[in-house]
């Protein structure tokens, strides 16, 4: 989380954070695309889904419980 705070004030840190975010999204998108290619699941927009999953994973606090 510290990198996100520093990125607000420091351009170089912001560039590093953005590169890290892009790599993470790319990995998640790749997993989704591979799953679709293998027929494990369907997904109309792997990029949008990757963005949502990364955002959900960053959510501070406890994860909601089902039920």
Wavefront OBJ file of the C-alpha trace (Angstrom):
o trace
v 0.000 0.000 0.000
v 2.905 2.333 0.624
v 3.743 2.467 -3.061
v 0.241 3.776 -3.802
v 0.668 6.585 -1.277
v 4.134 7.474 -2.553
v 2.878 7.396 -6.141
v 0.557 10.281 -5.308
v 3.583 12.510 -4.729
v 6.423 11.021 -6.767
v 6.385 10.646 -10.561
v 8.963 7.822 -10.697
v 7.075 5.835 -8.067
v 3.854 6.448 -10.011
v 5.477 4.993 -13.148
v 6.645 1.921 -11.214
v 3.191 1.417 -9.686
v 1.517 1.746 -13.075
v 3.911 -0.821 -14.578
v 3.239 -3.207 -11.694
v -0.508 -2.771 -12.135
v -0.261 -3.400 -15.884
v 1.732 -6.611 -15.325
v -0.718 -7.865 -12.711
v -3.715 -7.122 -14.945
v -1.925 -8.836 -17.829
v -1.352 -11.987 -15.792
v -4.974 -12.088 -14.654
v -6.192 -11.435 -18.208
v -3.959 -14.292 -19.413
v -5.466 -16.691 -16.897
v -8.949 -15.676 -18.033
v -8.060 -15.988 -21.723
v -6.497 -19.420 -21.149
v -9.573 -20.574 -19.250
v -11.815 -19.413 -22.096
v -9.568 -21.103 -24.695
v -9.676 -24.373 -22.732
v -13.458 -24.156 -22.401
v -13.296 -23.971 -18.596
v -15.514 -20.886 -18.566
v -16.787 -18.085 -20.745
v -15.944 -14.408 -20.583
v -17.062 -11.739 -23.028
v -14.364 -9.227 -22.023
v -11.226 -10.639 -20.363
v -9.606 -7.189 -20.008
v -12.601 -5.668 -18.210
v -12.861 -8.760 -16.020
v -9.162 -8.519 -15.136
v -9.589 -4.854 -14.158
v -12.527 -5.757 -11.909
v -10.721 -8.683 -10.278
v -7.621 -6.610 -9.565
v -9.783 -3.843 -8.090
v -11.619 -6.359 -5.907
v -8.354 -7.876 -4.700
v -7.131 -4.428 -3.659
v -10.231 -3.733 -1.625
v -9.172 -2.960 1.917
v -10.783 -4.759 4.785
v -12.287 -8.220 5.022
v -13.833 -9.910 2.034
v -17.627 -10.289 2.197
v -18.804 -13.767 3.063
v -21.304 -15.638 0.967
v -24.698 -16.283 2.479
l 1 2 3 4 5 6 7 8 9 10 11 12 13 14 15 16 17 18 19 20 21 22 23 24 25 26 27 28 29 30 31 32 33 34 35 36 37 38 39 40 41 42 43 44 45 46 47 48 49 50 51 52 53 54 55 56 57 58 59 60 61 62 63 64 65 66 67
